[in-house]
Amino acid sequence: MDGERMRGWWGSAGPGVSVAATGAGAALVLGGFVPAVSALTIAVLLGVLTGGVLPGVTAHGLEWAARRCLRLGVVLLGLQLSLAEVLRLGPGMLAVVVVTVAAGFAGTIALGRLVGVSRGLGLMVATGFSICGASAIAAMDGVTRTEREDVAGGVALVTIYGSAAILLVPFLGTRVFGLDGEALGMWAGLSVHEVAQVVAAASPAGAAAVGTAVVVKLTRVVLLAPMVAGMGVLERRSGAAAARPPIVPLFVAGFLAAMVLRSANVLPEAALAGASDVSTVLLAAAMFGLGTSVRIGTLLRTGRRGLLLGALSTALVGGVSLGALTVLGA
């Protein structure tokens, strides 16, 4: 892009991109005070709250941030994962992760139809609850034709039920199911939505349980790529829109390439830590931009059906993961 075109692009997109960056910064600051709630969740909520009062000149840049920042942020997310860490879990635990994600995703889609929520909301809840919360929801939105209200509704439900899991998982795990520290960490990693929520849920069992929980959780994140790619194929076959998404979106291929690069151990720890921070900022900017297109009145229409779906999906993922852990994870 030459200088003149760059100035033209910034003239139209700059105001919105600046607002998205400011929203991301505010979300990161607020997230420091409430570590159990991810900055991504806070960012989308800030976007929802401010979207109705932002001037029209910001619209183009906010839309750009919601799409472009999302894709780059997901690519950098791959640098948090190492194939060695995944394989170290062993075939039994890998099977548990696959069963949990597959059953959670397919089961939640079916529950969404049963409850009567929109297809978009059912898809967003299925993705966020079975894989990795707001990050997964944002990635799935990149390859599907989903209403903004459904995306924001999915993120809101991740916040509500992921926060509840912080209290329920350690209580049920130790008092009801009699899990030891390592098993509790595995169950937290399998069943809780956001990484920050996983850490909070496993922390009562100690540092070792937290480490186990994070590795299991990030192994669930690995399945984000095939899940998004698979939905991209289905969207192409549906032919419901003139512009079809690619079979394997470029940012999904980038995510996989980044994971391979991390596994090669060629990047210093400082670079990996910096990439993690940049990924969080980019995803927060994307979620803020996404939230600004949502109107609270429309979001509230999900109502009791959305809350019921969130509760059923949480119970499904928690129950399937515990059962699979008992049978396959030993």
MOVEN-V623770 format. One record per residue. N is the residue number from 1. SS is DSSP state (h for helix, s for strand, l for the rest). PHI is phi in whole degrees, 0 to 359 (* if undefined). D_FIRST is the distance of its C-alpha to the first C-alpha in Angstrom with 1 decimal. Layout:
# MOVEN-V623770
n->[N | N]
ss->[SS | SS]
phi->[PHI | PHI]
d_first->[D_FIRST | D_FIRST]
This chain:
# MOVEN-V623770
n->[1 | 2 | 3 | 4 | 5 | 6 | 7 | 8 | 9 | 10 | 11 | 12 | 13 | 14 | 15 | 16 | 17 | 18 | 19 | 20 | 21 | 22 | 23 | 24 | 25 | 26 | 27 | 28 | 29 | 30 | 31 | 32 | 33 | 34 | 35 | 36 | 37 | 38 | 39 | 40 | 41 | 42 | 43 | 44 | 45 | 46 | 47 | 48 | 49 | 50 | 51 | 52 | 53 | 54 | 55 | 56 | 57 | 58 | 59 | 60 | 61 | 62 | 63 | 64 | 65 | 66 | 67 | 68 | 69 | 70 | 71 | 72 | 73 | 74 | 75 | 76 | 77 | 78 | 79 | 80 | 81 | 82 | 83 | 84 | 85 | 86 | 87 | 88 | 89 | 90 | 91 | 92 | 93 | 94 | 95 | 96 | 97 | 98 | 99 | 100 | 101 | 102 | 103 | 104 | 105 | 106 | 107 | 108 | 109 | 110 | 111 | 112 | 113 | 114 | 115 | 116 | 117 | 118 | 119 | 120 | 121 | 122 | 123 | 124 | 125 | 126 | 127 | 128 | 129 | 130 | 131 | 132 | 133 | 134 | 135 | 136 | 137 | 138 | 139 | 140 | 141 | 142 | 143 | 144 | 145 | 146 | 147 | 148 | 149 | 150 | 151 | 152 | 153 | 154 | 155 | 156 | 157 | 158 | 159 | 160 | 161 | 162 | 163 | 164 | 165 | 166 | 167 | 168 | 169 | 170 | 171 | 172 | 173 | 174 | 175 | 176 | 177 | 178 | 179 | 180 | 181 | 182 | 183 | 184 | 185 | 186 | 187 | 188 | 189 | 190 | 191 | 192 | 193 | 194 | 195 | 196 | 197 | 198 | 199 | 200 | 201 | 202 | 203 | 204 | 205 | 206 | 207 | 208 | 209 | 210 | 211 | 212 | 213 | 214 | 215 | 216 | 217 | 218 | 219 | 220 | 221 | 222 | 223 | 224 | 225 | 226 | 227 | 228 | 229 | 230 | 231 | 232 | 233 | 234 | 235 | 236 | 237 | 238 | 239 | 240 | 241 | 242 | 243 | 244 | 245 | 246 | 247 | 248 | 249 | 250 | 251 | 252 | 253 | 254 | 255 | 256 | 257 | 258 | 259 | 260 | 261 | 262 | 263 | 264 | 265 | 266 | 267 | 268 | 269 | 270 | 271 | 272 | 273 | 274 | 275 | 276 | 277 | 278 | 279 | 280 | 281 | 282 | 283 | 284 | 285 | 286 | 287 | 288 | 289 | 290 | 291 | 292 | 293 | 294 | 295 | 296 | 297 | 298 | 299 | 300 | 301 | 302 | 303 | 304 | 305 | 306 | 307 | 308 | 309 | 310 | 311 | 312 | 313 | 314 | 315 | 316 | 317 | 318 | 319 | 320 | 321 | 322 | 323 | 324 | 325 | 326 | 327 | 328 | 329 | 330]
ss->[l | l | h | h | h | h | h | h | h | h | h | h | h | h | h | h | h | h | h | h | h | h | h | h | h | h | h | h | h | h | h | h | h | l | l | l | l | l | h | h | h | h | h | h | h | h | h | h | h | h | h | h | h | l | l | h | h | h | h | h | h | h | h | h | h | h | h | h | h | h | h | h | h | h | h | h | h | h | h | h | l | l | h | h | h | h | h | l | l | h | h | h | h | h | h | h | h | h | h | h | h | h | h | h | h | h | h | h | h | h | h | h | h | h | h | l | l | l | h | h | h | h | h | h | h | h | h | h | h | h | h | h | h | h | h | h | h | h | h | h | h | l | l | l | l | l | l | h | h | h | h | h | h | h | h | h | h | h | h | h | h | h | h | h | h | h | h | h | h | h | h | h | h | h | h | h | l | l | l | l | h | h | h | h | h | h | h | h | h | h | h | l | l | l | h | h | h | h | h | h | h | h | h | h | h | l | h | h | h | h | h | h | h | h | h | h | h | h | h | h | h | h | h | h | h | h | h | h | h | h | h | h | h | h | h | h | h | h | l | l | l | l | l | l | l | l | l | l | l | h | h | h | h | h | h | h | h | h | h | h | h | h | h | l | l | l | l | l | h | h | h | h | h | h | h | h | h | h | h | h | h | h | h | h | h | h | h | h | h | h | h | h | l | l | l | h | h | h | h | h | h | h | h | h | h | h | h | h | h | h | h | h | h | h | h | h | h | h | h | h | h | h | h | h | h | h | h | h | l | l]
phi->[* | 284 | 299 | 294 | 294 | 297 | 295 | 294 | 296 | 294 | 298 | 269 | 260 | 307 | 302 | 291 | 296 | 297 | 295 | 298 | 296 | 296 | 298 | 297 | 299 | 297 | 296 | 295 | 295 | 295 | 297 | 294 | 273 | 231 | 296 | 287 | 252 | 291 | 298 | 294 | 296 | 297 | 298 | 292 | 292 | 298 | 297 | 298 | 288 | 257 | 303 | 287 | 248 | 283 | 293 | 299 | 296 | 271 | 300 | 296 | 293 | 293 | 295 | 299 | 296 | 297 | 264 | 289 | 296 | 303 | 296 | 293 | 297 | 294 | 303 | 293 | 300 | 297 | 287 | 275 | 246 | 235 | 299 | 297 | 296 | 294 | 292 | 295 | 292 | 92 | 297 | 297 | 291 | 298 | 296 | 299 | 298 | 297 | 298 | 297 | 293 | 296 | 292 | 296 | 291 | 295 | 295 | 291 | 302 | 295 | 295 | 299 | 294 | 297 | 288 | 99 | 277 | 293 | 302 | 297 | 294 | 300 | 294 | 294 | 294 | 301 | 291 | 293 | 282 | 272 | 243 | 208 | 64 | 296 | 297 | 293 | 299 | 296 | 293 | 295 | 298 | 290 | 237 | 234 | 264 | 237 | 295 | 300 | 296 | 291 | 296 | 295 | 297 | 297 | 295 | 298 | 292 | 301 | 296 | 296 | 278 | 293 | 292 | 296 | 295 | 302 | 270 | 286 | 298 | 294 | 293 | 294 | 297 | 269 | 277 | 260 | 263 | 66 | 282 | 278 | 299 | 295 | 294 | 295 | 299 | 298 | 295 | 299 | 296 | 278 | 247 | 267 | 278 | 270 | 300 | 298 | 291 | 298 | 300 | 295 | 290 | 274 | 300 | 299 | 269 | 107 | 295 | 297 | 295 | 296 | 300 | 297 | 299 | 293 | 297 | 296 | 298 | 293 | 293 | 298 | 298 | 304 | 284 | 299 | 298 | 295 | 293 | 293 | 298 | 297 | 293 | 298 | 296 | 296 | 295 | 296 | 290 | 293 | 61 | 283 | 226 | 293 | 265 | 267 | 289 | 294 | 301 | 239 | 304 | 301 | 289 | 290 | 299 | 296 | 302 | 294 | 297 | 294 | 295 | 296 | 298 | 298 | 293 | 283 | 57 | 257 | 257 | 292 | 301 | 297 | 293 | 295 | 295 | 296 | 296 | 297 | 294 | 296 | 300 | 297 | 297 | 297 | 293 | 295 | 297 | 296 | 291 | 296 | 301 | 297 | 295 | 293 | 272 | 263 | 250 | 303 | 302 | 290 | 299 | 292 | 293 | 298 | 47 | 293 | 294 | 296 | 296 | 295 | 299 | 300 | 294 | 294 | 293 | 300 | 295 | 296 | 297 | 295 | 290 | 296 | 295 | 293 | 295 | 294 | 295 | 293 | 275 | 255 | 273 | 289]
d_first->[0.0 | 3.8 | 6.7 | 8.2 | 6.1 | 6.0 | 9.7 | 10.4 | 9.5 | 11.5 | 14.2 | 14.9 | 14.5 | 15.2 | 19.0 | 19.4 | 17.5 | 19.6 | 22.7 | 22.0 | 21.7 | 24.9 | 26.6 | 25.8 | 27.2 | 30.3 | 30.8 | 30.8 | 33.3 | 35.5 | 35.4 | 36.9 | 39.9 | 40.3 | 39.4 | 40.8 | 38.2 | 34.6 | 31.8 | 30.1 | 33.2 | 33.3 | 29.7 | 30.2 | 33.5 | 32.0 | 29.4 | 32.3 | 34.3 | 31.7 | 29.8 | 32.4 | 32.1 | 28.4 | 27.1 | 25.3 | 22.2 | 21.5 | 21.7 | 18.1 | 17.0 | 20.1 | 19.6 | 16.1 | 17.8 | 20.7 | 18.8 | 15.9 | 17.9 | 20.8 | 19.4 | 18.2 | 21.5 | 23.6 | 22.1 | 23.1 | 26.4 | 27.3 | 27.6 | 30.7 | 32.6 | 34.5 | 36.3 | 39.2 | 39.7 | 39.7 | 42.2 | 44.4 | 45.4 | 47.4 | 47.7 | 49.8 | 47.3 | 44.4 | 46.5 | 47.1 | 43.4 | 42.7 | 45.7 | 44.8 | 41.3 | 42.3 | 45.4 | 43.6 | 40.8 | 43.0 | 45.8 | 43.7 | 42.3 | 46.0 | 47.1 | 44.4 | 45.9 | 49.4 | 48.7 | 46.9 | 43.5 | 40.4 | 38.8 | 35.6 | 37.5 | 39.6 | 36.6 | 34.9 | 38.3 | 38.9 | 35.6 | 35.8 | 39.5 | 39.6 | 36.6 | 34.9 | 34.9 | 31.9 | 29.4 | 30.8 | 30.9 | 27.2 | 26.4 | 28.8 | 27.3 | 24.0 | 25.8 | 28.5 | 29.0 | 30.7 | 31.6 | 30.2 | 33.8 | 34.7 | 32.0 | 33.1 | 36.7 | 36.2 | 34.8 | 37.7 | 40.2 | 38.7 | 39.4 | 42.9 | 44.2 | 42.4 | 44.0 | 47.3 | 47.0 | 46.9 | 50.5 | 51.7 | 50.6 | 52.5 | 55.5 | 55.8 | 55.0 | 57.7 | 60.3 | 60.3 | 59.0 | 60.1 | 56.9 | 56.8 | 53.9 | 52.0 | 52.5 | 51.5 | 48.2 | 47.6 | 48.4 | 46.2 | 43.2 | 44.1 | 44.7 | 42.8 | 39.3 | 37.1 | 37.1 | 38.2 | 41.0 | 42.0 | 42.5 | 44.5 | 46.6 | 47.5 | 48.1 | 51.8 | 52.5 | 51.2 | 48.4 | 49.1 | 48.8 | 45.4 | 44.1 | 45.3 | 43.9 | 40.4 | 40.4 | 41.8 | 39.3 | 36.3 | 37.9 | 37.7 | 34.0 | 33.7 | 34.8 | 31.9 | 29.8 | 32.5 | 33.4 | 29.9 | 29.4 | 32.9 | 32.1 | 29.0 | 31.4 | 33.8 | 31.2 | 30.3 | 34.0 | 34.8 | 32.7 | 32.9 | 29.5 | 27.6 | 24.5 | 25.8 | 24.3 | 24.0 | 27.3 | 25.8 | 22.7 | 20.1 | 20.6 | 24.3 | 23.9 | 21.8 | 24.8 | 27.2 | 25.4 | 25.3 | 29.0 | 29.8 | 28.0 | 30.1 | 33.2 | 32.7 | 33.2 | 30.7 | 29.1 | 31.0 | 32.4 | 30.4 | 27.1 | 28.5 | 29.7 | 26.4 | 24.6 | 27.3 | 26.7 | 23.0 | 23.7 | 26.2 | 23.9 | 21.2 | 23.9 | 25.6 | 22.6 | 22.3 | 26.0 | 26.1 | 23.5 | 25.7 | 28.8 | 27.8 | 28.0 | 31.5 | 34.6 | 37.6 | 40.1 | 38.5 | 38.1 | 41.8 | 42.8 | 42.5 | 45.6 | 48.4 | 47.1 | 44.0 | 46.0 | 48.5 | 45.8 | 44.5 | 48.0 | 48.8 | 45.6 | 46.3 | 49.9 | 48.8 | 46.3 | 48.7 | 51.7 | 50.1 | 48.6 | 52.0 | 53.8 | 51.6 | 51.7 | 55.5 | 55.8 | 53.1 | 52.0 | 55.4]
